[in-house]
Amino acid sequence: MTGYMAWEARAVEVTVLEIDGAPEGVVFITDPHIQDSNIDHVRKVIGEVNRLNPSLVLIGGDFVTGHESDFSSQTVWRSLNAPAYAVLGNHDYGVGIDGPTGVERLLATRAYAAVTADGYDVSGLNDGSADVAFADALEKALEENGVNVLRNEHVRVSVGGKEMVIVGLDDGWAGMTNPPDVPATDAFTLYLIHEPSCRADWDADLILAGHTHGGQFLPPIVKQLNDFGIVELAGLFARDGKTPAYISRGMCSASFAGVDLRFNCRPEIVLINPTEEQLRTLNGSANTVRVTRTA
């Protein structure tokens, strides 16, 4: 069983999101957690992304696992064959990176962070424990390797002839999220965040998040709780007319005794509105999720 779970952690699936009005061929990956033990897997995932020939790549944070002495491993992003935009995650600030402190941050988010679109405020989570200098150095390394990091910023890009606004929010658990003012627009608007628990019902077409690794272990009872929205670990959550959010299972995993394990929860590449060429490349191998939004 352990052997199977170790194999599953090194597999990767493609999920197709079909979204009216979104540009074609955008890929979302998250939670690379790059370290010596998984660098080959990261290269494999990047190879699969390149095989899809994406128009744009979005990355949802947690580029590191612990405090690295240098960022030489981040050169792996140079091999991406598409423009890339990203946000930072809690590991990139060294906040909530083990079980007890992670639970503490999750409870704190629920207890005293205002995560409504009006009056959004997670500054109470900024208790001085975030290593801002480390995050700044990581941002610099990522930028040098072709990844555009958005920290409470928005950019307007043209993707396949369609305009898209990407709003990238800095990490919520570190208390660094400060959503920028985004001008009203008819362009497809996407919010890129790390922790889904820190999202709000922003005026947008889609929210993309990571952080959870899909739970890593999804036995049937947990999967049912997730499917009914009682817990939010992986997949599409779009209820009561709110901004739909897709939570990715991520591309890498938290390790146990140095071994990455998953069960019923394979690493994931998310592909938005695939082109005909990408569909031929996939050859029916992807799961498809339809994203709709009701008024």
N, C-alpha and C positions, 0 to 999 in steps of 0.2 A: 504493500500500500504506500509506504513512504517513497519507494522508487517511482511509483506512478505519479505521486504528488510533486516529486522533484522534476519529472518529465513535463508535467503540465505547466510548471512555472517557467519552463523554457520554450513552451509552445506560444503561438500568437494567433489571434483571430482578428478578422476585419468585420466591423459593424458598419453598415451603411445607414446614414440618416437621410431620409428624403424630406426636404424642407422647401415649401413654396417660397420663391423669392430669393433663396440663398444662391450665391455663386456656385459654380461647379468645381468639383475636384479638390476641395479643401480637406486637409488631413489634420486630425487632432490626436496628439499623444501626450502622455503625462507620466509623472513619477518615474523618471529614469533611475534615480538613486545610484548614480554611477560609482562603482568601486571595482577593484581588481577582480573580484569573484563573478561579476556580471557583465564586464565590458564586452565580452564576445556576444552575449545576448543582445546588448544594446546595439552593437554593430549589425547583428542580424535583423533587428527591428528596423533600423535605419535603411538597411538594404531592401526590406519589404516595402517601406515607405517609398523609396526611390523607384521601385518596380512599378508602383502605381502612378508614377509621373505626376505628382500633385501640383496644383497651381499655387498652393500656399500651405505652409505647415504651422500649426499652433501647438505650443508646448505649455502644459499646465503646472509647471513648477516641481519642486523637490529634485533638483539636479544632483544633489549630494546626499550622502547618508549621515556622515559625521563631519567633524571639522577636519578638513584635509590640510596638509602642510602646503600643498600647491594645487593648482587646477589644471595640470597637464592633461588629465583624462578628458577634459571638456573639449579638447581638439577633435574629438570624434564627430562633433557637429559640423565640421568643415565638409564632411562627406555628404551632407544633405544637398539634394539637387533642386532646391526650391527656396524661395524667401521664407524666413522663419521669424515668428513673433512669439514671445513667451512672457510669463509672469514668474515670480519667485514663490516658493512654498515655505512651510514652517521649518523644514530641515535646513533650508537655505539661510535661515536666521538662527538655527540651533534652539528652537523653541518647541516643546512638546514632542520630543523625539524618542521617548520611551513610553512604555505602557502607562505607568502611573501619571506622569506629567501630561500625556496625551489625553487621558480621561479628565484630568483636572482642567485642561484648556477647553475641552468640549463642554463640560458642565459650566465653566465660567462664561462661555459664549451664550449659553442658554439663560444664564442667571442675570447677567447685567450688561450684555451688549445689545444695543438697539440695532436690529438688522431689518428694519423696515426701510423702504425707499425714502420716505420722508423722515428726516432726522437720523439718517444712518450714522451709527457711531460705535466703533469697536475700540476706541482709544483707551478704554479701561483695561484692555488686555495688554497694553504696552506698559509693563511693570518694570522695565529696565533690564530684563533678562535677554532680550533679543540682541544678537551680535550684529549690529548694523555695519560695522567695519568689515566683517566677514562677508555679509551680503553685498556690500559695495564692491569688494574685490571680486566676488563671483560674477556680479553683473559685468564688470570690466572684462573678465576672461571670456564670458559668453559673447559679448559684443565683438571681441577680437576674433572669435571663431564663427562669426556670421549669424548669431542669434540676436535679434532686436528685443531687448527687455523693456517691457512697459510697466512702470511703477506709478499707478494712479494717473495714467495718460490715455489718450485715445488717438488713433490714427485713422485716416481715410485712405483706403487702398482700392485700386482697380484690379479685379480678379476675373479674368476671362471676359472682359467687357462689361462687367457689373461692378457697381460701387458697393463697398462694404466698410462699415465703421467697426473697428476693433477697439473695445474698451478693456484695457488691461489693469487689473487692480492688484496692488501690493498685498502682502500676506495678512490675512485676518487674524490668525492666532497670535501673530507677533504684534497685533494692534496697529499695523501700518496701513490698513485700508482707508483711503480717503477718496471716495468716488469723485471724478472730475465732472465739471459741468459739460454735458454733451449737447451741442446745438441740435435743434429739431431737424430731422432729415427723413427723406424717403428711402435712403439707402438701407440695406440690410444691416442691422445693428446687433453685434454679438459681444457679450461680456465674457471675459476670460478671467477665471478666479481659481484659487487652489482649493480651499475648504468649502464644500457645499453648505455646511452649517452657517457660513457667513454670508450667504447670498440674500438678496432682497428681490422684491418684485419690481425691478427696474423696467423702464420703458424701453424694451428691447425685443428682438425677435427670438433670441436664444441665449442661454447661459451655458457655458461649458466649465466643468469642474473635475477635479480628480481627488487625490488625497486618501481615499478610502481603500484603494486597491481592490475594490469590489467586496471587501471583507476578507479576501484571500481564500476563505473556506465557506462554501455555500451549501451546507447540507439542506435537504428538502424543506425542513421547517423554517430555516433562515431565509431560504429563497422565497418561500411563500410570504413571509413577513415583508420582505423587500418588494415583492410584486404587488402587494396590497398597500404599499406606502407607509407601513407601520414603522419600518426602519428604511433608511435611504442609503444604500450601499452601492448600487450600480444600476444603470439604465436611465430611462426617460421618466421624468416626473413633471407632469403638466396637468394640473388639476385646478378647478374653480376659476378658470380664465386667467390664471397667473402666468407669468413668463415661463415658458418651458425650460427645464434644465436637464442636461444630460450629464450624468456622472460616470466617468470612464473607470474601467477596472485597472487602468494603468498598464505600463509596459514592464515594470520590474516589481519586486516583492520585498517585503521585510523578511529577513532570514531568521531561521531557528537553528541554533548551534552551528551557524555558518552555512546552512543549506537553505536555499529558497524553496518554499513549498506552497502549493495551491491545490484546492479541491473544488471541482465544478465551477471554476472561476479563472479561466485562462487570461493571460495578458491580452491587451486589446489595442488595435488601431481603429480609430473612428474616421470614416470617410463620408464627407457631406456631398450629396448630389453628384454621384459619380458620372463621369463622361462615358460615352460609348466605348472608348478605348479602355477605360478602367474597368468597365463591366466585362469586356472581353478578357482582360487580364485576370479578373476574379473568377470568371467562368462558373458563376453560381455558388461560389464557396462562402459568400458573406451572409451574415444575418442582416435583415432589413428592419429598420424602425421608422415608422412614419411620424413626423412631428407636426402636430396641428395646434392651433391656438384659437380658443373660442373667446368671443367678446364677453 
